[in-house]
Amino acid sequence: MTEQGEQAPDFELPDQEGRAVRLSDYRGQPVVLYFYPKADTPGCTTQACGVRDHAADYAGLRAAVLGVSPDPVKRVKEFHDKYGLNFTLLADEDHSVSEAYGTWVEKSRNGRNYMGVQRSTFIIDAGGRVPRVLPKVSPATHDDEVLAAL
């Protein structure tokens, strides 16, 4: 996993509209980069709507928020539109960015092992460094933890 104090790995992914977004596009401002397992599932919806509802708080701190999942662009767009999300979602279909940040992990459910995203958030400073990592963050308390870290 990308550790606190390290330089954040740069990347390029399509957003909910299919436009290319690079992490380096946000240099000069803090970025909240959060990884979530699957669009439009209960925990991921709670987390995304929390970010949406705290938009003014993030804006007051000049922080951009980027949500990343392994979903295809079409599903990411549907999720974005369904809940009126006011921040950027990114489609990491080949999970290369999740792998670079160490959030693509082996998981287990009902005795079945599979690979998937471990819900995690990285606070990235204006210079591109990671001063704070929030692994296995709870969707319900995500915004409180992130805003406190910012």
Protein Blocks (a to p, Z undefined) as FASTA:
>chain_A
ZZehiacdddddddfkopacdfklmgoiacdddddfbghifklmmmmmmmmmmmmmmmmn
opacddddfbdfklmmmmmmmnopabdcdddfkommmmmnopaccddeehiacddddddd
ddddfkopafbccehiafklmmmmmmmmZZ
